[in-house]
Amino acid sequence: MPHCPPELRAAVFRGSDAVRRGQLTAAHLRSTAFRSLARDLYAGPDVVLDHRTRARAVRLLLPSAVVCGRSAAVLWGVPLAGPDDEVEVSLPPACTSGRIHGVRVRRRTLPPEDVVQRGDVQVTGLVRTGLDLANAAPRDDAVALIDRFLRSVPVPHQELLAAAEADTARGARRAEAAVRLADGLAQSPMETVVRLLLHRSRLPPPVAQFRVRHQGREIARVDFAWPEHRVALEYDGRWHGAPGQLARDRARLNRLTAAGWRVVFVTAGDLRDPAGLLARVAAELARPA
């Protein structure tokens, strides 16, 4: 059985520190008891190596680092990065730290108001994190990231947009354009894709996350709606394997139909033919309500 002190079983630590304290030897670090995260950075056998753990561990190698981007979103409770994704951090321009495997470094000077302390790690504040996400990917992907972020954190869309308009950092105008297209209502990235497709079309703009009422009560909430036409559009990416889910979906559709609504269902396959999808929606809108 490889040697592992109890105090290191659930810890992420610098190997050189453990050797200096006499807890381990260099041979112990090479055993199967520990996992190497980066040069001189190790995890004990009981550590769950998710992205949150890896982001918090970076401080051991880069004490001046501020976790940012998708990694900051994870620390704010929004799972926008997976266990194997690079940890994103900001470092002051004068910092001379070398490249670290699994860490993506952005060199910039962050104003103090953009940095907060969460436990033992520095992280960008909610607004700065949102602005970084808006500048982190091609526009449609960035809008999807912002939608997921805004849906999960206490930052109104208008507050983030105002910050984007006032920002003067590099890439600020690109970020502002992405924030303008976001609304924070989508329940999945694919809903954002559908909304952007509709936004760029000649169709009348729909109402997102519309609550359908009939005979004085709410009967359903639909992804997108044209209430004056009683037409709804739903992205059909839900998992129907849960007990009773298919029956609930059928009952929901029956309520909408009984209330005079028509529902256009969209799948990932439909998005490969956007012109065909838009034509199908246009045909439904042209029919009498």
C-alpha positions in Angstrom: 0.0 0.0 0.0 1.6 3.4 -1.0 2.4 5.6 1.9 0.0 8.6 2.4 -0.2 10.6 5.6 -3.9 11.0 6.7 -3.6 14.8 6.6 -2.8 14.7 2.9 -5.5 12.2 1.8 -8.0 14.9 1.0 -5.6 17.7 0.3 -4.1 19.5 -2.7 -0.5 20.4 -1.8 2.9 21.4 -3.1 5.1 18.4 -3.2 8.2 20.4 -2.2 6.4 21.7 0.9 5.4 18.1 2.0 9.0 16.9 1.4 10.5 19.9 3.3 8.1 19.2 6.3 9.1 15.5 6.4 5.7 14.2 5.5 6.8 12.6 2.3 9.8 11.7 0.2 10.3 12.3 -3.5 9.7 8.5 -4.0 6.4 8.8 -2.2 5.3 11.5 -4.6 6.0 9.2 -7.5 3.8 6.5 -6.1 0.2 5.8 -7.1 -1.0 7.4 -3.9 -0.9 10.8 -5.4 -2.0 12.5 -8.6 0.1 15.1 -10.2 -1.9 18.2 -11.3 1.0 20.3 -12.4 4.7 20.6 -11.7 5.1 20.3 -7.9 1.3 20.2 -7.4 -0.3 17.0 -6.1 -3.7 15.8 -5.0 -4.3 13.1 -2.3 -6.3 10.0 -3.2 -9.6 11.3 -1.6 -9.6 14.6 -3.5 -12.4 15.0 -6.0 -10.7 16.5 -9.0 -13.5 18.7 -10.4 -12.9 22.1 -11.9 -13.6 23.9 -8.7 -10.9 22.0 -6.9 -8.4 22.6 -9.7 -9.2 26.3 -9.8 -8.7 26.7 -6.0 -5.4 24.8 -6.2 -3.8 27.3 -8.6 -3.2 29.7 -5.7 -0.6 27.3 -4.4 1.5 27.9 -7.5 0.4 31.5 -8.3 -0.4 33.3 -5.1 -1.2 36.6 -7.0 -3.5 34.9 -9.5 -7.2 35.9 -9.8 -9.4 33.2 -11.1 -11.4 34.5 -14.0 -13.6 33.6 -17.0 -15.3 30.2 -17.0 -13.3 29.1 -14.0 -14.6 32.1 -12.0 -18.1 31.2 -13.1 -17.6 27.7 -11.6 -16.5 29.3 -8.3 -19.7 31.4 -8.4 -21.7 28.2 -8.8 -22.3 28.2 -12.6 -20.8 25.0 -14.2 -19.3 26.5 -17.4 -16.1 24.5 -17.3 -15.5 20.8 -16.9 -12.9 18.8 -14.9 -10.4 18.7 -17.7 -10.8 22.3 -19.0 -7.9 24.7 -18.4 -8.2 26.9 -15.3 -8.4 30.5 -16.3 -6.6 33.1 -14.2 -5.5 36.7 -14.5 -2.0 37.8 -13.4 -0.4 41.3 -13.2 1.6 42.2 -16.3 4.8 42.3 -14.2 4.4 38.7 -13.0 7.2 36.6 -14.5 5.7 33.2 -13.7 6.3 30.6 -16.4 3.7 28.4 -18.2 1.9 25.9 -16.0 0.2 22.9 -17.6 -3.6 23.1 -17.4 -3.6 26.8 -16.6 -4.5 29.6 -19.1 -3.0 33.0 -18.0 -4.4 36.4 -19.0 -2.0 39.2 -18.1 -3.8 42.5 -17.1 -4.2 44.9 -14.2 -7.6 44.4 -12.6 -9.1 47.3 -10.6 -9.7 46.4 -6.9 -13.4 46.6 -7.3 -13.3 43.7 -9.9 -11.7 41.3 -7.4 -13.3 39.5 -4.5 -12.1 37.0 -2.0 -14.0 33.7 -1.9 -12.7 31.6 0.9 -8.9 31.2 0.2 -8.9 32.2 -3.4 -9.2 35.5 -5.3 -11.9 35.5 -8.0 -13.3 38.2 -10.4 -16.5 39.7 -9.2 -19.8 38.8 -10.8 -19.9 41.7 -13.3 -16.3 41.3 -14.4 -16.8 37.6 -14.7 -19.8 38.2 -17.0 -17.8 40.6 -19.1 -15.0 38.1 -19.5 -17.5 35.4 -20.6 -18.8 37.8 -23.2 -15.4 38.1 -24.7 -14.4 34.5 -24.3 -15.7 32.8 -27.4 -17.3 33.4 -30.8 -20.3 35.6 -30.5 -23.1 33.0 -30.4 -21.2 30.8 -28.0 -20.5 33.9 -25.8 -24.2 34.8 -25.8 -25.0 31.2 -24.6 -22.4 31.5 -21.8 -23.8 34.8 -20.7 -27.4 33.5 -20.8 -26.4 30.6 -18.5 -24.5 32.9 -16.2 -27.2 35.5 -15.8 -29.8 32.9 -15.2 -27.8 31.6 -12.2 -26.4 34.7 -10.5 -28.0 37.9 -8.9 -26.9 40.2 -11.7 -29.6 41.8 -13.9 -29.0 41.9 -17.6 -29.3 45.7 -17.6 -26.5 46.0 -15.0 -24.2 43.8 -17.0 -25.1 45.7 -20.2 -24.4 49.1 -18.5 -21.0 47.8 -17.4 -20.2 46.5 -20.9 -21.0 49.9 -22.3 -18.8 51.7 -19.8 -15.9 49.2 -20.2 -12.7 50.4 -21.9 -10.7 47.2 -21.7 -9.4 45.5 -24.8 -12.3 43.6 -26.5 -14.9 45.7 -24.7 -17.0 46.4 -27.8 -17.0 42.8 -28.8 -18.2 41.9 -25.3 -20.9 44.7 -25.4 -22.3 43.2 -28.6 -22.6 39.8 -27.1 -24.2 41.1 -23.9 -26.8 43.0 -26.0 -27.8 39.7 -27.6 -28.2 37.9 -24.2 -31.3 37.9 -22.1 -30.6 35.5 -19.3 -33.8 33.5 -19.9 -32.7 30.5 -21.8 -32.8 27.2 -19.9 -30.2 25.6 -22.2 -27.5 26.6 -24.6 -29.6 25.3 -27.5 -32.4 27.6 -26.6 -30.0 30.5 -27.0 -29.0 29.1 -30.5 -32.7 29.0 -31.5 -33.4 32.5 -30.1 -30.4 34.0 -32.1 -31.6 32.2 -35.2 -35.1 33.8 -34.8 -33.6 37.1 -34.0 -31.7 37.2 -37.3 -34.7 36.1 -39.3 -37.5 38.2 -40.8 -40.0 36.6 -38.4 -41.7 38.8 -35.8 -39.8 38.6 -32.5 -41.2 36.0 -30.1 -41.6 36.3 -26.4 -39.1 34.1 -24.5 -40.2 31.9 -21.6 -43.9 32.9 -22.1 -46.5 31.7 -19.6 -49.6 30.5 -21.3 -52.8 31.2 -19.4 -56.2 29.7 -20.2 -59.5 30.2 -18.4 -57.8 32.2 -15.7 -54.9 29.8 -14.9 -51.4 29.1 -16.2 -51.3 25.9 -18.2 -47.7 25.9 -19.5 -44.6 27.9 -19.9 -43.1 27.7 -23.4 -39.7 28.5 -24.7 -40.9 31.0 -27.3 -44.3 32.3 -28.1 -46.2 34.6 -30.5 -49.2 35.1 -28.3 -51.3 37.0 -30.9 -51.0 33.9 -33.2 -51.2 31.3 -30.4 -48.1 29.7 -31.7 -45.3 28.3 -29.5 -41.9 27.1 -30.3 -40.2 24.5 -28.1 -36.6 23.2 -28.3 -37.2 19.4 -27.9 -34.0 18.4 -26.0 -35.6 17.2 -22.8 -34.9 13.8 -21.4 -38.1 11.7 -21.4 -36.8 8.7 -19.6 -37.7 9.9 -16.1 -40.7 8.0 -14.6 -43.9 9.7 -15.7 -42.1 12.4 -17.8 -43.6 11.3 -21.1 -47.1 11.4 -19.7 -46.5 14.9 -18.2 -45.3 16.1 -21.6 -48.3 14.7 -23.4 -50.7 16.2 -20.8 -49.0 19.6 -21.2 -49.3 19.5 -25.0 -52.9 18.5 -24.7 -53.6 21.5 -22.5 -51.9 23.8 -25.0 -53.9 22.3 -27.9 -57.2 22.5 -26.0 -56.4 26.2 -25.4 -56.1 26.8 -29.2 -52.3 26.9 -29.3 -50.1 25.2 -32.0 -46.6 24.1 -31.0 -43.6 23.9 -33.3 -41.0 21.5 -31.9 -37.3 22.0 -32.8 -34.6 19.4 -32.5 -30.8 19.6 -33.1 -31.4 18.1 -36.5 -33.8 20.9 -37.4 -31.0 23.4 -36.7 -28.9 21.9 -39.5 -31.6 23.3 -41.9 -32.3 26.7 -40.5 -34.1 27.9 -43.6 -36.5 25.0 -43.5 -37.1 25.6 -39.8 -37.9 29.3 -40.3 -40.2 28.4 -43.2 -42.1 26.0 -41.0 -42.5 28.7 -38.3 -43.6 31.3 -40.9 -46.2 28.9 -42.2 -47.7 28.4 -38.7 -47.7 32.2 -38.1 -49.6 32.7 -41.4 -52.4 30.4 -40.4 -55.4 31.9 -38.7 -55.2 31.8 -34.9 
